[in-house]
Amino acid sequence: MPGYDPLRLSEIVEKQVVRREGSRVLRRYYRFRRDRWYGGIVTGDVVGCNLRCGFCWAWRFTWIGYDKGVMLSAEEAAGRLIGLARRTGTRQTRLSGGEPTIGFDHLVKVIEEVTGQGLRFVLETNGLLLGAREEYAEKLSSFHGSGIEVRVSIKGTSPEEYWLLTRARPGTWWLQLRALENLVRHGLEPGEEVYPAVMLSFTDEKGVKRIKRLLASIHPVLARSIDPEYVFLYSHVEELLRKTGLRPRIAYRPGEIPPELV
């Protein structure tokens, strides 16, 4: 089964969205916002990703659009998150949109700045680089107890589903599970500081049982801590679904999202 190498794609994308200026590492962002997720959170959306998910809500900035947005240092990005959090009375921050672990040194500095101000930081990641580079997971685990939360978003419940959804090499699906294993091994608390999110729109009950079994083999708490992900049918997502030919079993329109998913 053919497919692209997301680790190689990480290197290609990094050259487009990350720039080093002496000791500073700049990363491209396309917006900062406050949103309802996690009970209220401020978000920096980064440009560029190492997967090409056929249902991605941010595909205009992950598949393409690398010239959009603005290059910011970690201090500048963290400053925007902290300022927006203070203005809106929000205690949680995150990086999302693309893949925040691309430009890892930048990410670490953002986390240091944000958690140093007593704010919680949620890292939304597909986990591929954390699985491939254990030193990344070890570094993130050094924030244990300081307000970090790593949400590893697993694309599908098997290598076959993963290939269908992303067209990436099926074997790289396992790197997402290895990311969880690495983070737990190095000291992040399962279910609290690290947990899996799983795209369930394209699977069945057998798939759910399969992924729970695999997660339990890493740590029993992980199997009980799945944050379910489903496709939300924004107009640009429906456009992408038509392009990729994917047909979700379960999907929600933006005005019909169940409260438990927010």
Contacts in CASP RR format, 6 or more apart in sequence:
PFRMAT RR
TARGET T0000
AUTHOR 0000-0000-0000
METHOD contacts of the structure
MODEL  1
MPGYDPLRLSEIVEKQVVRREGSRVLRRYYRFRRDRWYGGIVTGDVVGCN
LRCGFCWAWRFTWIGYDKGVMLSAEEAAGRLIGLARRTGTRQTRLSGGEP
TIGFDHLVKVIEEVTGQGLRFVLETNGLLLGAREEYAEKLSSFHGSGIEV
RVSIKGTSPEEYWLLTRARPGTWWLQLRALENLVRHGLEPGEEVYPAVML
SFTDEKGVKRIKRLLASIHPVLARSIDPEYVFLYSHVEELLRKTGLRPRI
AYRPGEIPPELV
1 160 0 8 1.000
1 163 0 8 1.000
1 170 0 8 1.000
2 169 0 8 1.000
3 163 0 8 1.000
3 167 0 8 1.000
3 168 0 8 1.000
3 169 0 8 1.000
3 170 0 8 1.000
4 52 0 8 1.000
4 167 0 8 1.000
4 168 0 8 1.000
4 169 0 8 1.000
5 168 0 8 1.000
5 169 0 8 1.000
5 172 0 8 1.000
6 50 0 8 1.000
6 51 0 8 1.000
6 128 0 8 1.000
6 166 0 8 1.000
6 168 0 8 1.000
6 169 0 8 1.000
6 172 0 8 1.000
7 50 0 8 1.000
7 128 0 8 1.000
7 129 0 8 1.000
7 132 0 8 1.000
7 172 0 8 1.000
9 50 0 8 1.000
9 51 0 8 1.000
10 50 0 8 1.000
10 99 0 8 1.000
10 102 0 8 1.000
10 128 0 8 1.000
10 129 0 8 1.000
13 48 0 8 1.000
13 49 0 8 1.000
13 50 0 8 1.000
13 66 0 8 1.000
13 99 0 8 1.000
13 102 0 8 1.000
14 102 0 8 1.000
14 103 0 8 1.000
16 28 0 8 1.000
16 48 0 8 1.000
16 66 0 8 1.000
17 27 0 8 1.000
17 28 0 8 1.000
17 46 0 8 1.000
17 47 0 8 1.000
17 48 0 8 1.000
17 66 0 8 1.000
17 102 0 8 1.000
18 25 0 8 1.000
18 26 0 8 1.000
18 27 0 8 1.000
18 28 0 8 1.000
18 102 0 8 1.000
18 103 0 8 1.000
18 106 0 8 1.000
19 25 0 8 1.000
19 26 0 8 1.000
19 71 0 8 1.000
20 26 0 8 1.000
21 73 0 8 1.000
24 73 0 8 1.000
24 74 0 8 1.000
24 75 0 8 1.000
25 73 0 8 1.000
25 74 0 8 1.000
25 103 0 8 1.000
25 105 0 8 1.000
25 106 0 8 1.000
25 109 0 8 1.000
26 71 0 8 1.000
26 72 0 8 1.000
26 73 0 8 1.000
26 106 0 8 1.000
27 46 0 8 1.000
27 71 0 8 1.000
27 72 0 8 1.000
27 74 0 8 1.000
27 77 0 8 1.000
27 103 0 8 1.000
27 106 0 8 1.000
27 107 0 8 1.000
28 46 0 8 1.000
28 47 0 8 1.000
28 48 0 8 1.000
28 66 0 8 1.000
28 68 0 8 1.000
28 69 0 8 1.000
28 70 0 8 1.000
28 71 0 8 1.000
28 72 0 8 1.000
29 44 0 8 1.000
29 45 0 8 1.000
29 46 0 8 1.000
29 47 0 8 1.000
29 69 0 8 1.000
29 70 0 8 1.000
29 72 0 8 1.000
29 77 0 8 1.000
30 45 0 8 1.000
30 46 0 8 1.000
30 47 0 8 1.000
30 61 0 8 1.000
30 68 0 8 1.000
30 69 0 8 1.000
30 70 0 8 1.000
31 44 0 8 1.000
31 45 0 8 1.000
31 69 0 8 1.000
32 42 0 8 1.000
32 43 0 8 1.000
32 44 0 8 1.000
32 45 0 8 1.000
32 80 0 8 1.000
32 81 0 8 1.000
32 84 0 8 1.000
33 42 0 8 1.000
33 43 0 8 1.000
33 44 0 8 1.000
33 45 0 8 1.000
33 84 0 8 1.000
34 40 0 8 1.000
34 41 0 8 1.000
34 42 0 8 1.000
34 43 0 8 1.000
34 84 0 8 1.000
34 88 0 8 1.000
34 90 0 8 1.000
35 41 0 8 1.000
35 42 0 8 1.000
35 43 0 8 1.000
36 262 0 8 1.000
37 262 0 8 1.000
38 92 0 8 1.000
38 94 0 8 1.000
38 122 0 8 1.000
39 92 0 8 1.000
39 262 0 8 1.000
40 90 0 8 1.000
40 92 0 8 1.000
41 90 0 8 1.000
41 92 0 8 1.000
41 93 0 8 1.000
41 94 0 8 1.000
41 122 0 8 1.000
42 81 0 8 1.000
42 84 0 8 1.000
42 85 0 8 1.000
42 88 0 8 1.000
42 90 0 8 1.000
42 92 0 8 1.000
42 93 0 8 1.000
42 94 0 8 1.000
43 93 0 8 1.000
43 94 0 8 1.000
43 95 0 8 1.000
43 96 0 8 1.000
43 97 0 8 1.000
44 77 0 8 1.000
44 80 0 8 1.000
44 81 0 8 1.000
44 93 0 8 1.000
44 94 0 8 1.000
44 95 0 8 1.000
44 96 0 8 1.000
44 97 0 8 1.000
45 58 0 8 1.000
45 61 0 8 1.000
45 95 0 8 1.000
45 96 0 8 1.000
45 97 0 8 1.000
45 98 0 8 1.000
46 95 0 8 1.000
46 96 0 8 1.000
46 97 0 8 1.000
46 98 0 8 1.000
46 99 0 8 1.000
46 100 0 8 1.000
46 102 0 8 1.000
47 61 0 8 1.000
47 62 0 8 1.000
47 65 0 8 1.000
47 66 0 8 1.000
47 68 0 8 1.000
47 69 0 8 1.000
47 98 0 8 1.000
48 61 0 8 1.000
48 62 0 8 1.000
48 66 0 8 1.000
48 98 0 8 1.000
48 99 0 8 1.000
48 102 0 8 1.000
49 56 0 8 1.000
49 58 0 8 1.000
49 62 0 8 1.000
49 63 0 8 1.000
49 97 0 8 1.000
49 98 0 8 1.000
49 99 0 8 1.000
49 102 0 8 1.000
49 126 0 8 1.000
50 99 0 8 1.000
50 102 0 8 1.000
50 126 0 8 1.000
50 128 0 8 1.000
50 129 0 8 1.000
51 62 0 8 1.000
51 99 0 8 1.000
51 126 0 8 1.000
51 128 0 8 1.000
51 155 0 8 1.000
51 166 0 8 1.000
51 168 0 8 1.000
52 62 0 8 1.000
52 63 0 8 1.000
52 166 0 8 1.000
52 167 0 8 1.000
52 168 0 8 1.000
53 59 0 8 1.000
53 155 0 8 1.000
53 165 0 8 1.000
53 166 0 8 1.000
54 165 0 8 1.000
54 166 0 8 1.000
54 240 0 8 1.000
54 241 0 8 1.000
54 243 0 8 1.000
54 244 0 8 1.000
54 246 0 8 1.000
55 165 0 8 1.000
55 199 0 8 1.000
55 201 0 8 1.000
55 231 0 8 1.000
55 237 0 8 1.000
55 240 0 8 1.000
55 241 0 8 1.000
55 244 0 8 1.000
55 246 0 8 1.000
55 248 0 8 1.000
56 62 0 8 1.000
56 63 0 8 1.000
56 237 0 8 1.000
56 240 0 8 1.000
57 232 0 8 1.000
57 234 0 8 1.000
57 236 0 8 1.000
57 237 0 8 1.000
58 96 0 8 1.000
58 97 0 8 1.000
58 98 0 8 1.000
59 236 0 8 1.000
59 240 0 8 1.000
60 236 0 8 1.000
61 68 0 8 1.000
61 97 0 8 1.000
61 98 0 8 1.000
62 97 0 8 1.000
62 98 0 8 1.000
62 99 0 8 1.000
72 80 0 8 1.000
73 106 0 8 1.000
74 105 0 8 1.000
74 106 0 8 1.000
74 107 0 8 1.000
74 108 0 8 1.000
74 109 0 8 1.000
74 110 0 8 1.000
74 113 0 8 1.000
75 109 0 8 1.000
75 113 0 8 1.000
77 106 0 8 1.000
77 110 0 8 1.000
78 109 0 8 1.000
78 110 0 8 1.000
78 113 0 8 1.000
78 114 0 8 1.000
79 113 0 8 1.000
81 93 0 8 1.000
81 110 0 8 1.000
81 114 0 8 1.000
81 119 0 8 1.000
82 93 0 8 1.000
82 113 0 8 1.000
82 114 0 8 1.000
82 117 0 8 1.000
82 119 0 8 1.000
84 90 0 8 1.000
85 91 0 8 1.000
85 92 0 8 1.000
85 93 0 8 1.000
85 119 0 8 1.000
91 119 0 8 1.000
91 120 0 8 1.000
92 119 0 8 1.000
92 120 0 8 1.000
92 121 0 8 1.000
92 122 0 8 1.000
93 114 0 8 1.000
93 119 0 8 1.000
93 120 0 8 1.000
93 121 0 8 1.000
93 122 0 8 1.000
94 121 0 8 1.000
94 122 0 8 1.000
94 123 0 8 1.000
94 124 0 8 1.000
95 107 0 8 1.000
95 110 0 8 1.000
95 123 0 8 1.000
95 124 0 8 1.000
96 124 0 8 1.000
97 124 0 8 1.000
99 125 0 8 1.000
99 126 0 8 1.000
99 128 0 8 1.000
99 129 0 8 1.000
100 107 0 8 1.000
100 123 0 8 1.000
100 124 0 8 1.000
100 125 0 8 1.000
101 107 0 8 1.000
101 123 0 8 1.000
101 125 0 8 1.000
101 127 0 8 1.000
101 128 0 8 1.000
101 129 0 8 1.000
101 130 0 8 1.000
101 136 0 8 1.000
102 129 0 8 1.000
104 129 0 8 1.000
104 136 0 8 1.000
104 139 0 8 1.000
107 123 0 8 1.000
108 139 0 8 1.000
108 140 0 8 1.000
110 121 0 8 1.000
111 121 0 8 1.000
111 123 0 8 1.000
111 140 0 8 1.000
111 143 0 8 1.000
111 148 0 8 1.000
114 121 0 8 1.000
115 121 0 8 1.000
115 143 0 8 1.000
115 146 0 8 1.000
115 147 0 8 1.000
115 148 0 8 1.000
116 146 0 8 1.000
118 147 0 8 1.000
120 147 0 8 1.000
120 148 0 8 1.000
120 149 0 8 1.000
121 143 0 8 1.000
121 147 0 8 1.000
121 148 0 8 1.000
121 149 0 8 1.000
122 149 0 8 1.000
122 151 0 8 1.000
123 140 0 8 1.000
123 148 0 8 1.000
123 149 0 8 1.000
123 150 0 8 1.000
123 151 0 8 1.000
124 151 0 8 1.000
124 153 0 8 1.000
124 197 0 8 1.000
125 150 0 8 1.000
125 151 0 8 1.000
125 152 0 8 1.000
125 153 0 8 1.000
125 179 0 8 1.000
126 152 0 8 1.000
126 153 0 8 1.000
126 154 0 8 1.000
126 155 0 8 1.000
126 176 0 8 1.000
127 152 0 8 1.000
127 153 0 8 1.000
127 175 0 8 1.000
127 176 0 8 1.000
127 179 0 8 1.000
128 172 0 8 1.000
128 175 0 8 1.000
128 176 0 8 1.000
128 179 0 8 1.000
129 136 0 8 1.000
130 136 0 8 1.000
130 137 0 8 1.000
130 140 0 8 1.000
130 150 0 8 1.000
130 152 0 8 1.000
130 175 0 8 1.000
130 178 0 8 1.000
130 179 0 8 1.000
130 182 0 8 1.000
130 183 0 8 1.000
131 137 0 8 1.000
131 175 0 8 1.000
131 176 0 8 1.000
131 178 0 8 1.000
131 179 0 8 1.000
131 181 0 8 1.000
131 182 0 8 1.000
132 175 0 8 1.000
132 178 0 8 1.000
134 182 0 8 1.000
134 186 0 8 1.000
137 179 0 8 1.000
137 182 0 8 1.000
137 183 0 8 1.000
137 185 0 8 1.000
137 186 0 8 1.000
138 182 0 8 1.000
138 186 0 8 1.000
140 148 0 8 1.000
140 150 0 8 1.000
140 183 0 8 1.000
140 186 0 8 1.000
140 188 0 8 1.000
141 183 0 8 1.000
141 186 0 8 1.000
141 187 0 8 1.000
141 188 0 8 1.000
144 187 0 8 1.000
144 188 0 8 1.000
144 189 0 8 1.000
144 193 0 8 1.000
145 193 0 8 1.000
147 193 0 8 1.000
148 188 0 8 1.000
148 193 0 8 1.000
149 192 0 8 1.000
149 193 0 8 1.000
149 194 0 8 1.000
149 195 0 8 1.000
150 183 0 8 1.000
150 188 0 8 1.000
150 193 0 8 1.000
150 194 0 8 1.000
150 195 0 8 1.000
151 195 0 8 1.000
151 196 0 8 1.000
151 197 0 8 1.000
151 227 0 8 1.000
152 176 0 8 1.000
152 179 0 8 1.000
152 180 0 8 1.000
152 183 0 8 1.000
152 194 0 8 1.000
152 195 0 8 1.000
152 196 0 8 1.000
152 197 0 8 1.000
153 176 0 8 1.000
153 196 0 8 1.000
153 197 0 8 1.000
153 198 0 8 1.000
153 199 0 8 1.000
153 229 0 8 1.000
154 173 0 8 1.000
154 176 0 8 1.000
154 177 0 8 1.000
154 196 0 8 1.000
154 197 0 8 1.000
154 198 0 8 1.000
154 199 0 8 1.000
154 211 0 8 1.000
155 161 0 8 1.000
155 162 0 8 1.000
155 165 0 8 1.000
155 166 0 8 1.000
155 173 0 8 1.000
155 176 0 8 1.000
155 199 0 8 1.000
156 162 0 8 1.000
156 165 0 8 1.000
156 173 0 8 1.000
156 198 0 8 1.000
156 199 0 8 1.000
156 200 0 8 1.000
156 202 0 8 1.000
156 203 0 8 1.000
156 211 0 8 1.000
157 198 0 8 1.000
157 200 0 8 1.000
157 203 0 8 1.000
157 207 0 8 1.000
157 208 0 8 1.000
157 210 0 8 1.000
157 211 0 8 1.000
158 173 0 8 1.000
158 207 0 8 1.000
158 210 0 8 1.000
158 211 0 8 1.000
159 170 0 8 1.000
159 171 0 8 1.000
159 173 0 8 1.000
159 174 0 8 1.000
160 170 0 8 1.000
161 202 0 8 1.000
161 203 0 8 1.000
161 207 0 8 1.000
162 168 0 8 1.000
162 170 0 8 1.000
162 171 0 8 1.000
162 172 0 8 1.000
162 173 0 8 1.000
163 169 0 8 1.000
163 170 0 8 1.000
163 173 0 8 1.000
164 202 0 8 1.000
164 246 0 8 1.000
165 199 0 8 1.000
165 202 0 8 1.000
165 246 0 8 1.000
177 214 0 8 1.000
177 215 0 8 1.000
177 218 0 8 1.000
180 194 0 8 1.000
180 196 0 8 1.000
180 215 0 8 1.000
180 218 0 8 1.000
180 219 0 8 1.000
180 222 0 8 1.000
181 218 0 8 1.000
183 193 0 8 1.000
183 194 0 8 1.000
184 190 0 8 1.000
184 194 0 8 1.000
184 218 0 8 1.000
184 219 0 8 1.000
184 222 0 8 1.000
188 194 0 8 1.000
190 219 0 8 1.000
190 221 0 8 1.000
190 222 0 8 1.000
190 225 0 8 1.000
191 221 0 8 1.000
191 222 0 8 1.000
191 224 0 8 1.000
191 225 0 8 1.000
195 222 0 8 1.000
195 225 0 8 1.000
195 226 0 8 1.000
195 227 0 8 1.000
196 211 0 8 1.000
196 215 0 8 1.000
196 222 0 8 1.000
196 225 0 8 1.000
196 226 0 8 1.000
196 227 0 8 1.000
197 226 0 8 1.000
197 227 0 8 1.000
197 228 0 8 1.000
197 229 0 8 1.000
198 211 0 8 1.000
198 226 0 8 1.000
198 227 0 8 1.000
198 228 0 8 1.000
198 229 0 8 1.000
199 229 0 8 1.000
199 230 0 8 1.000
199 231 0 8 1.000
200 208 0 8 1.000
200 228 0 8 1.000
200 229 0 8 1.000
200 230 0 8 1.000
200 250 0 8 1.000
201 229 0 8 1.000
201 230 0 8 1.000
201 231 0 8 1.000
201 248 0 8 1.000
201 249 0 8 1.000
201 250 0 8 1.000
201 251 0 8 1.000
202 246 0 8 1.000
202 248 0 8 1.000
202 249 0 8 1.000
203 249 0 8 1.000
204 249 0 8 1.000
211 226 0 8 1.000
212 223 0 8 1.000
212 226 0 8 1.000
213 223 0 8 1.000
215 222 0 8 1.000
215 223 0 8 1.000
215 226 0 8 1.000
216 222 0 8 1.000
216 223 0 8 1.000
228 261 0 8 1.000
230 248 0 8 1.000
230 250 0 8 1.000
230 251 0 8 1.000
230 252 0 8 1.000
230 261 0 8 1.000
231 237 0 8 1.000
231 241 0 8 1.000
231 248 0 8 1.000
231 250 0 8 1.000
231 251 0 8 1.000
231 252 0 8 1.000
232 251 0 8 1.000
232 252 0 8 1.000
232 253 0 8 1.000
232 254 0 8 1.000
232 257 0 8 1.000
233 251 0 8 1.000
233 252 0 8 1.000
233 253 0 8 1.000
233 254 0 8 1.000
234 254 0 8 1.000
241 247 0 8 1.000
241 248 0 8 1.000
252 258 0 8 1.000
252 261 0 8 1.000
END
